[in-house]
Amino acid sequence: MSLNRVPYPTGNYSSRGGAPVRLIVLHTAEGARNIADLGAWFANPASGVSSHVGIDDTANTVGEYVRRDYKAWTAANANPVAVQAELCAFADWDAAEWNRHPNMLANTAAWIAEEAKAFAIPIVKLTAGQAQGSGRGVCQHNDLGSWGGGHWDCGPAFPIDAVIALAQGVTPTPPPPALSYLWPGSGGQDEGAHMAVCTHPSGKRMDLVSVNPDGSVNHSWTDSNAAWKYSENLGGTAKSVSCCWLDSNRFVVICHGIPDVPYQRINDNGRWATGWVATPDIKLKP
């Protein structure tokens, strides 16, 4: 199933001058929160900027501003050899915030796959040296250095490895969405989420926890190719649930239990602690 490409015309583009496209570059828009607002900015000749597409949280959809055979104006000297996307996001987002936008990440993966097919570009992550040299593949704006304008997007928390893994076996259908979050140690509060998703610090695995009809907690996770493959029942009796990785080895699940007390279970190096433990230091919303 191909992405729905919604056209938003702009005059901010020019010829590639015969340069072959070798880079698929990801950016963050740093302002516009949807593809229409981003299109309005690019349509303004005074802005002097553009990108080939914009990507927001609309499932299976991107905004198309510049045709892929033309040069968009968004990465200085890299523009002639790059096809480029602006995510309606911010480079200072942390991992938790990126995980709140599964449609955006799925759309990005689908767009990468379509551009890679169009230009016969391998779906591999490039180092900064490869991106600024003669490498062919996927990179972020920050990988282009001063040659590409000296920007830092998409930021250090952007899950580039997970997105590339999705693109390598892409389907425009996103993984199950995170409805809300409860983050331990940061004043997190129970917001009635019946499921939540988080990404391993490596960016190569996603975990989903959800409340089953009988109130027990289910845990599912992906393989290295971002395919939802594994599942287990953690028991318990929950009204809502959340999860996060404390570090690369420890995964924690927190639920609003019955009675109204928060409980947690921690998986340390692949082994679950026995039973759910009450955690009264985490406050629940009244």
Phi, psi and omega in degrees: 000120182282154175295146170279116182256109182270121184282136172227094188297146174215150174267002183273075177201171179202180182288149174283352179064028179085359181290133178284141179279126180232350185240137168250112191245134179253137179230166165247141187287333177060038178174288181297135182255001176210163188291332179290314178296322178295320178297323178296323179292315180293332181288345180279115181302331182291340180292325179067018182223164176192174172211166180290316179220163169238149185228126176234207186269007179283119187300136172061025187223141169227156171269133181249121185252320181231132176299146185297338180278355176254168180267121172274162185249086183212352184216041171050238186291344181278347187305317183298332187251013187233144165251133200224146180233139173255117174277135180284074190206185182229142182293340180269008174298142173270178184299323180299319181290318176301323181291345176279001185232059183296326178296318180299317181292320178294319177298320179298316179298317180296319179295316177304314182298319181291320179289323178299321178292318183295323185252004182055046178259131178294143179272079179225149178278130179266147168283168178300319179297319179292317181296320182275352178262247182233017183293155177238123181162207187250139177210172174257164182304321182297337179290346183273350177058205181294333176301327181258013176111351175073037179262169183243004179286150016269009178095159186292339182266357181297129186278065185299322181294319179293320180295316179296321177299319176297319181295328182291335175225051199288145163223136181295347178286121185286163172294164181307136188283154171273122183274325173192175190227152176224104187255116180293147176081002181226028180073021182300150180227148179291122181244022175076026182282128175269353171205157177207152181229145176214162184249137175299147180307335179286343184078006186252009180207142174239144179239140178234130172242145183209159178265122178285163179305330180274004179092350178287162184256129177255142179236123176237153178208162185266163170272187185291348177260015178065025175264133179288110192234331188242152180204149177208154177258124182266002180071206181082177176223108191235149169267326180206170189207155173207174184203161170194160172268123178284325174200193185289348183245339188245124181243132183238138174243131180237137179228153169275103188276178174240115007291184189288074179223138175284140179231156177221154169228137182244133173257118181247112180056041175086003181238126180281139170294150183289122172071170177272139183244129178296140181230078185294346180287344175269122186270137177265149174292143178292000000 
